[in-house]
Amino acid sequence: MEIILLLHNIRSTYNVGAILRTAEGLGVEQVICSGYTPSPLDPNCMPHIADKISRQIEKTSLGAEKYIPISWADDPTKLLKRFKEDGYQIIGLENHVNDGRKFDLGSPSLLSRLKNKAVLILGEEVHGIDQKLYDYIDLFIEIPMVGVKESFNVSVAAGIALFALKTAI
């Protein structure tokens, strides 16, 4: 499966770095940052801030940022429209979505709905995917939790979801 990651409103540089490392290791085609996701590519970022952000991301990416294409999107909705026109399935990684488009990761009903090209959206660590992106999402995936906690850290969840999607088709 060809996967592009959209990191929208991720707050932590360390989560971004960890996601980049995982994405590179699992063969993600590209990572796109948007919203307030920390990225040295943000056109509104002052040079000294971009340097600080780069150092923090590199701390957890361990150089993976050099091997995976990373870009910046000012308007993720325009980007998602373009990907949909190009035949990509838009998947949101989210928990607690009460919507007919939600499937547990690994369930047979999800596996039968997956396409060969996807954009996987990861949202803000506490509040999840921005509601303005929901209309563009074809389906939501949720990682079933069996412990007391309701969710994984976004970088851990990214790894679980990417591995499951990459090995599903």
C-alpha positions in Angstrom: 0.0 0.0 0.0 1.3 3.4 -0.9 0.9 5.8 2.1 1.3 9.5 2.5 1.1 10.9 6.0 -0.5 14.2 6.9 0.5 15.5 10.3 -2.0 18.2 11.1 -1.7 20.1 14.4 0.8 17.7 16.1 2.1 19.7 19.0 5.4 18.0 19.9 8.6 18.2 17.9 9.6 14.9 19.5 6.4 13.2 18.3 7.1 14.6 14.8 10.6 13.2 14.9 9.5 9.8 16.1 6.8 9.6 13.4 9.4 10.5 10.8 11.6 7.7 11.9 8.8 5.2 11.9 7.5 6.4 8.6 10.9 6.1 6.9 11.3 2.6 8.4 8.0 1.4 7.1 8.4 2.9 3.6 5.9 5.8 3.7 6.2 7.8 0.5 6.1 11.3 2.0 5.1 13.2 5.1 3.2 16.5 4.9 3.0 18.9 7.9 0.2 21.4 8.3 -1.5 23.5 10.9 0.7 24.2 13.9 2.7 21.0 13.5 6.3 22.0 14.2 8.3 22.0 11.0 11.3 23.9 9.8 9.5 24.1 6.5 6.7 26.3 7.9 7.0 29.5 5.8 6.0 31.5 8.9 8.9 30.2 10.9 11.7 32.5 11.7 15.2 31.1 10.8 16.4 30.8 14.4 13.1 29.0 15.4 13.4 26.7 12.3 16.9 25.7 13.5 15.7 24.9 17.0 12.7 22.9 15.6 15.1 21.0 13.3 17.4 20.0 16.2 14.5 18.8 18.3 13.0 16.8 15.5 16.4 15.3 14.7 16.8 14.2 18.3 14.1 11.5 17.9 14.1 11.0 14.1 17.8 10.1 14.2 18.4 11.2 10.7 15.3 9.7 9.1 14.3 13.2 8.0 17.1 13.0 5.4 15.6 10.0 3.7 11.9 10.7 3.5 10.3 13.6 1.5 8.8 16.1 3.9 6.7 19.1 2.8 4.5 21.8 4.2 0.8 22.5 3.3 -0.8 25.8 4.1 -4.3 24.5 3.4 -4.8 20.8 4.1 -8.3 20.9 2.7 -7.0 21.8 -0.8 -4.4 19.1 -0.5 -6.9 16.5 0.5 -9.2 17.5 -2.4 -6.3 17.0 -4.8 -5.4 13.6 -3.4 -9.0 12.4 -3.6 -9.0 13.5 -7.3 -5.8 11.5 -7.8 -7.5 8.4 -6.4 -6.2 8.3 -2.9 -8.3 7.1 -0.1 -8.3 9.5 2.9 -8.0 7.7 6.2 -8.2 9.4 9.6 -6.6 7.7 12.7 -9.0 8.6 15.4 -10.6 7.2 18.5 -14.1 7.7 19.7 -15.7 8.5 16.3 -19.3 7.6 16.3 -19.7 7.4 12.6 -20.5 4.7 10.0 -17.0 5.3 8.5 -15.2 4.0 11.6 -13.5 0.6 11.6 -11.2 -1.1 14.1 -7.7 -1.5 12.8 -7.3 -5.1 11.5 -11.0 -5.9 11.3 -12.0 -7.9 8.2 -14.6 -5.3 7.3 -11.8 -2.6 7.2 -9.5 -4.8 5.1 -12.1 -5.3 2.4 -12.5 -1.5 2.1 -8.8 -0.5 1.8 -7.4 0.8 -1.5 -3.8 0.7 -2.7 -3.2 4.4 -2.2 -4.0 6.3 1.0 -3.4 9.5 2.9 -3.3 8.8 6.6 -4.2 11.8 8.7 -2.8 12.1 12.3 -4.2 14.9 14.4 -3.4 16.8 17.6 -2.3 14.6 20.5 -5.2 15.4 22.9 -8.1 16.6 20.7 -7.5 14.5 17.6 -8.1 15.4 14.0 -9.5 18.9 13.3 -13.2 18.7 12.6 -12.7 20.8 9.4 -11.0 17.8 7.8 -13.7 15.3 8.6 -15.7 15.9 5.4 -12.6 14.8 3.3 -12.1 11.5 5.2 -13.3 8.4 3.5 -12.9 6.2 6.6 -11.6 6.4 10.2 -9.5 3.7 11.8 -9.3 3.1 15.5 -6.8 1.0 17.4 -8.8 -1.2 19.8 -7.7 -0.5 23.4 -8.0 -3.2 26.1 -6.3 -1.4 29.0 -7.5 1.4 31.2 -6.0 4.2 29.0 -8.1 5.5 26.1 -5.4 6.0 23.5 -1.7 5.6 22.6 0.8 8.4 22.1 0.4 9.7 18.6 3.8 8.5 17.5 3.1 5.0 18.9 -0.3 5.0 17.3 1.2 6.0 14.0 3.6 3.0 14.1 0.8 0.6 14.9 -1.5 2.0 12.1 1.2 2.2 9.5 2.4 -1.3 10.1 -1.2 -2.7 10.0 -2.0 -0.7 6.8 1.3 -1.6 5.0 0.8 -5.3 5.7 -2.9 -5.4 5.0 -2.7 -5.3 1.2 
